Amino acid sequence: MPKKTVLLDLSHNEMLNIQEEEFSDFFELMKSLNLKIKINENKNITEKQLQNIDILIIGNPIDNYFSSIEIKSIVDFVREGGNLLLISEYGADYLQKTNLNDISRKYFGISFQKNIVKKSNKINQNCDTILTIQDFKDHLATTQLRDIILGGSCSLLINKNAEPLFFSKESWTEVYNDLENKWSKEEDHQQQIMAASTEYGRGKLVALGDIDIFSNDLNIGLNRLDNRKFIVNIFNWFLKPVKKQDVLGWLLNQLGGLQNEIKEINNKISNLIETSTVLEKRISALEENPEKQRSEKKIISI
């Protein structure tokens, strides 16, 4: 079988850079999976650039934004059978100064929240941003996982057809407060979604709120607990084709949504026509009754 091709985007100042020593183990992992790796360093993402690409990785852009043309190219790429791995960090778009949510929220139903997830630990009674995850949903990407570890992650909010992959239980979120220059507690002891996935047309997406899991970090990186297994599972899921019946179901959902939008537009048009008709009758009545017209003008002047 020909090698599947991964395109790693670096044109938006992404943190996940396999050319750096910090992510060398991840680079070796992809090579061991018989993946052909391409790097986009200084070009906008285009439809042409995504031709013959199987997996696109966008690993936590910083101080850089995706254009509407790039977003359309990425969404079309997934719909037509491509796979997208989107990675953010604590604070998400707000602190990283980017617009990943313009890609993930509108089209895929996954939002990176502008927070950091924390949890109490047995040693330090205050809190910890290093999270050991043991609560997994049944999914190919979570097969045979017992424990993974994350550090400095944001949480995710999902809707549409997106589904969570795993949670952090008994944790809370904090949001950065610019005015006070500190993190403020937001939610207390909730179940936080830390990773999510969805199918979109013939393609797939995985969203993750932590970049450190791909690093060589000895405490929270690729080689800790089942972190490596999780990343391998993601690639295995990506390379498994979407079932035809699932694609058909997605198309029907899209048509249903389009019908609702058309219905809303028709309602707005009907309201405009009705308003216009009332105004026309009002104007006609005033023109037919000059005395009433003068009286109303007098009221207006007063």
Helices and strands as residue ranges (DSSP letters): E 4-9, G 21-23, H 24-32, E 35-40, E 55-59, H 68-79, E 83-87, H 92-96, H 101-108, E 110-112, E 116-118, E 130-133, E 135-136, G 140-142, E 148-151, E 156-158, E 163-177, E 182-200, E 203-208, G 212-214, H 227-238, H 244-288, H 290-301
